Amino acid sequence: MWPTEPSTDGRPGTRRSAADRLAIYLDAALDTAVATGSTDALEAVVELPAADERDELIALLAIHDLSMSPLWTTGGRERFAGHPAVAALKWRLEGALVERLEARASAFEVGVDDPVAAVRRIAAADLVPAVYGWLADDADWDQLVAFLTLEGGPDAGFDDLVALAQVGLHGGPKVTMGANYWDEMGCGDTTAVHTSLHDRLVAAIGMPRLPREELPASALERCATGGLLATNHALQPEALGAFGLIELQAGPRCRAVVRALRRLDAPADAFPFYEEHAEADPRHGKEWLDHVIAPLCGEHPSWGVRIVQGALWRHEANRRFFADAHERCAPEHAPLVARISGRLDLVGR
């Protein structure tokens, strides 16, 4: 039996006409648990089938929100993050995500005898995806904003990701990750905190905030992969590989964005976020390889293959996302650009 009759906005009420989606029922069940204290609806959600991969990912991201989103935004739902029903659903949805990531990663042949060299090879394999060349040289303003809206920055939420990934480490790797985090915090200057720089970018270009329901499955998967790694301590080696890959690849991609911003005469506040990453991330990537991955693989040899696997997961999530973003933002695929441009008309350029 369905636990509730969701409305079109995900709240209990009239049955949704289009489809009975897992994410809608989970949303309603969490609201019911907060309002009444009863978890019957949550327990009924555990075995509900998802409509499709997007539905799975939106539901999983809602579960990650319980542990990762600012507490003042979760409305009491966070109390149920550890409930057995939520944990069981998280286990099921993350298992499906890992299965998809592993299936795609298996096509990438890379030796693991030297994990540092392997991660470096993975980073070099698709260092600057074609979409960034198009962005730098050909995209118009609306296409640029549409892409940046989807991309969300090279390391959205990376400060939290690196903080969680260092739990339990010690010595040099912990110090290196701490220094990386301090850079994310603007080295103590609140105006230079990377999230603050991103806020300035958003305001400068009038970037809209797309709800998850409007994002492609590839964008949802990329976000969910970060949540998967950040909320499962058992996947710490995979997290180190994935997050290290972010640092290794962000620099040249950000330089391409800066070229696009200059070519299109963007406002001054649009530049600092990507300029900072263009300069700092290549250094962070090298430090991550030399002072995090290398010593940890020396101390824990079994971690090497798992660190490489995590890098491959991120690589495959990126590859799928960037191909999708290019297709959706390029001139011959205008619907997404038109939708985002319509939102821009409301906020102004």
N, C-alpha and C positions, 0 to 999 in steps of 0.2 A: 504494500500500500504506500502511496505517496504520503509524506508526513504533513503536507499542507497544500493549500491551493494558492500558488504565488500569483501576484498581480504582474502587470507589465513592468512595474518598477522594482520588482523583486520583493515586495512586501506582501504579507498574507492578504488574500482577497480574491479577486476574480482570476480564474485560471488563465494562464498565458496561452494565447491562441497559436503562436508560431511553433513552440516546442517546449517540452518539459525538461528544462536544463538543470543539471546538477548544481551549477553555480547559483542559480536562482533559489533552489531549495535550501542550499547551504546558507545563503544569505538570510532567508526567512527563518531557518532553524536557529541561527545564532541570535537573531533579534528576539525570537520567542524565548530562548534561554536567558537572555539578559532581562527581558520584561517580566518573566514568570518564575525564573529559577528552575524550570523543568527542562530536562535534557532529553525528553522522549523524542522530540523531533530530530535532534542531533543524532541520536542512536538509530533512527530510521533512515537517515541520509547515507549511512556508511555503505550500504550495498547498492545504492541507486546507480544505474548506468549513466554515463555521460553521453551527451548528444554527439560529441565529436572531440577532436584533440583540443580545439579552442576552449570548449567547455571545461575539459579537464584542467587546462592551464589556468583559466580564470578562477576556478575553484581552488586550485593549489596556491595561487598568488593570494587569495583571500585568507588562506590558512597561514601563509608566511607573514601576512600583515599582522597577525595576532602576536607575533614575536619580534617583528622588525619595524613596524610603523610607529611613529610618535604616539605615546600613550594617550595624549589628549585627542587623538583622532579615532581611537578604536571603540569608544563608547561603551566600555565594560565588556566587550567581546573577549578581550585579552585573557580574562579569567578562565576561559574555556580552551586555551591553547593546549593544555595538558590533559584534557578530558579524553578518556579512552576512545570515544567515538571519533573525535577529531584526530587523535593520533593514528587510529586505524585508517581513516580516510587519507591522511597525509602519507602514510606508509604505502598505500595502494597507488596514489597518484604519483608519488615520487618514484615508485618502482617502474611505472609506465614511462616516465620521463627518462630515467636512466637507461631503460631498455632501448628507447629510440636513440639516445645519444650514443650509446655503445655500438648500436648497429651501424650508424653512419661513421663513427670514428674508426671502425674496423677496416674501412676502405683505405685509410691513410697508413701506409707502411713506414714505420720509423723504428729504428733500433733503440733499445733501452739500456744498453750496456753503459752508456754515458748519458745520464738523465739531463745534465746541463746542455750538452750538445744536442740532444733530442729536442728539448724545449726550444732551443735556439733555431733548429731547423723548422719546427712547426711555425714559429713566429715569422720566419722568412718566407714560408710557402705562400702566404697571401698577405704580405705586409701592408700593401696599399691596394685594397680592392678597387675594381674598375669604377665603382660609383664615386669614389673620391676624386679620380681624375676628371670625370664628367662634372662633378660639383665644382672643382677648381677652375675649369676652363669654359664650361658651357651652360651650366644651370642658370636660370633666371632667378629673380628675387623670391618669387612664390615657391619655386622648386627648392631653393636653398632652405627656406623656412620649413617647408614640408619635410625635407630630409632631416633637418636638425630636430624637428618635433618628434620624429620617429626614433632617431639615434639617442636622444636624451643625454648626450655628452659621452666621452670615451670611458668614464668611470663613475656613472651615476651611482651614488651611495657607496663609493669605494671606501670612504672613511670608516663606515660601519663594517664593511666586509673585511677590511684589513684588521680592524680591532678584534673581530670575532675569530679570525683565522690564527691569531697569535696566542690564543688562550692555551696555556700549558707549556708553551715553548720557553726556552731559556737561552742565556748567553748571546752570542753574536746574532743568530737569526731573530731573536726577540728585539734586540737593540735596533737592527736594521729595519724591521717592520715598524718599530716605534718611531724611528726617524722618518719613515715614509708617511706614517700617520700625522706626524708633526707638520710635515709639508702640506698635507691635506688641510690641516688646521691653520694654514697661512703663517706657520712659525710664530704663532701667538698674536698675529695681527688679525683682528676680527673682520676687517674689510677685505682681507686677502684669503679668507677661508674659501676653499674651492666651491662649496655650495653657495656661498655668497656671490662669488664671481658668476656662477651659473644663474643665480637670480637676476643679476644685472643684465646678463645676456638675454634672458627671457623677456625682461621689461624693454630692453633696447630694440628688439626686433619684433615685439608683439607676438611672441611664440604662444600658441594656445596649448592647453593641457588636454590631450585626448584621453577620454575614458578608455578603459581596457577593452570594452566592447567594440571600439573602433580601431583597435590595433590589429595588425596581421598576426597570425599564429606564431610566425618566426620571432616577432618582437616580444610576444608573451613568453615564448620559450627561453629567449635570452635572459629575460628578467627572472624567470622561474629557476633557471640554472644557478644564478647567483644566490637566490633564496635557499635552494636545495643545499648548496655547499656551506652557506653561512649558518644554517639551522641544524646541521647534522655533524656533531663533533667527530663522529666515526669517519667522516669524509675529509678530515683535515689535510691529508696529503694531496688529494684531488683538488681541494681548494687552493693550496699553495701553487699548484701547477696552473690552474685557471687564472688566478689573480696575477700571477707573475706574467702570464701571457698578455694580460691587459696592459701592463706597464710596458712590455717590450714592443707592443704594436701601436700604442697611442700616439707617439711622437710624430711620425710622418703623416699619419692620418689627420692629426690636428693641424699640421702645416698646410695640408691641402684645404682645410676649412678656412684657415686664415687667408690663403690666396683668394678663395671665393669671396670672403667678406671684403677684402680690399678691392677686388675687381668690381664688386657691386656697390662700393662706397657705403658700407654699413656704418651705423652710428658708432662712436668711440667705445661705448660701453659693451659693444658686442665682442670686442677683441680680447680682453684680458683672460677670460676663461680658457680659450683655445691657445692663446699665446703661452700661457703658463704651462699647459700640458705639453705643448710642442717642445718647450725647453727642458722641463723637469723630468718627463717620463722616460726618455732614453736613459738618463742617469739612474732612475729608479729601477728600470728593467735590468740593467747591468748589475746593480747592487743586489737585486733579488736573486739573480742567477748565482753570483759569486758568494754572497753572504747569507743567503737563506737556503736555496735549493742544494747547493754543493755541500755545505757542512751537514745539513740534515740527512742527505743521502749517505754521507760518510758515517754518520752516527746510527742511522737506521736504514741499512741497505735495502730492505724490503719496500721502503717508501718510494724508491726510484720509479718503478713501473707505474705506481699509482699517481705520482706527480705528473708523469708524462700523460697518463690517461686523462687527468683533469685538464691538462692543456689541450688535449685533443677534443674533449667535450666542448670547451670554450671555442676552439677553432671551428668546430662543426656548427655550433649555434650561431657564430658570427657569419660563417660562409652562407648559411641559409638566409640569415637576416639581411645581409648586405645585397644579396641577389634580389631578394624580395623588395627591399627598399628602392633599389635602382629601377626595378620594373614599375613600381607604383609611382615613383616621382618623376620619371622621364616623360618627355612630351607626349609620347604615344600612349601613355597610360595616365590620363589627366584626372580621373575622378577624385583621387585622394587629394591631389593638389588643389582642385576646385573646392573641396570640402574645407580644407585648412585655410585656403584663401578667404572663403566666406567667413570663417571665424576671425580672420585678421581684420576684415572690414569692420567688425564689431569693436575691436580694441585699438585699431589704428596702427599704422606702421611706425 
